[in-house]
Amino acid sequence: MYKVNHKAVLLVFLLQIIVGGVWYASAPSIFLDRFVVDGLLARPSISLVLGFLVSVLMYLYFTAWLLSKVKGISGVGRFFLVVGLWLFAVLPNTMFVCAYLGFDSSEMIFLLSYCAINIAIAAIILPLWRSSRSIFKD
């Protein structure tokens, strides 16, 4: 792989998973009531959780790869590149899914707040912690 910092990607991934656990544990009951089936909280299946984790990891690797290909941009520019990628690619899809699932505005804001925290973690760590060496030559 190009000059992708695998340690940075894995650190961001682990931080996002930890934040996700805290976020899910502190979710208001009104948000979790939508997943209640016959009085029992419906837990997500293992395949759904693994699919989510794989998609997050793939998105982080794509972002790190994109940052490795961009030349001549400062750390601040790379920060805004990561935020812009989220604003124009991920955010519209998230809002579409929220509208499709019938989330009200408070549920949508709660979900988007989690997304904003995740993108802040990625936008701070990935652009600033660049790969120290690569076995590939430019």
Residue pairs with C-beta under 8 A, 6 or more apart in sequence:
1 61
1 65
2 65
2 68
2 69
2 134
2 136
3 68
3 130
3 131
3 134
3 136
4 61
4 64
4 65
4 68
4 131
5 64
5 126
5 129
5 130
5 131
5 132
7 129
8 64
8 125
8 126
8 129
8 130
9 57
9 60
9 61
9 64
9 126
11 125
11 129
12 60
12 121
12 122
12 125
12 126
13 56
13 57
13 60
15 121
15 125
16 56
16 118
16 121
16 122
17 53
19 114
19 117
19 118
19 121
20 114
20 118
23 114
23 117
27 110
28 110
30 106
30 107
31 106
31 107
31 110
32 41
34 107
35 41
35 42
36 42
59 90
60 122
60 126
63 82
63 85
63 122
63 126
64 126
66 81
66 85
67 78
67 81
67 82
67 126
67 127
67 130
68 130
68 131
70 78
70 81
73 81
75 127
75 128
78 126
78 127
78 128
79 123
79 124
79 127
79 128
81 127
82 119
82 122
82 123
82 126
82 127
83 119
83 123
86 115
86 119
86 123
90 115
90 119
91 112
91 115
94 111
94 112
94 115
95 108
95 112
98 107
98 108
98 111
98 112
103 111
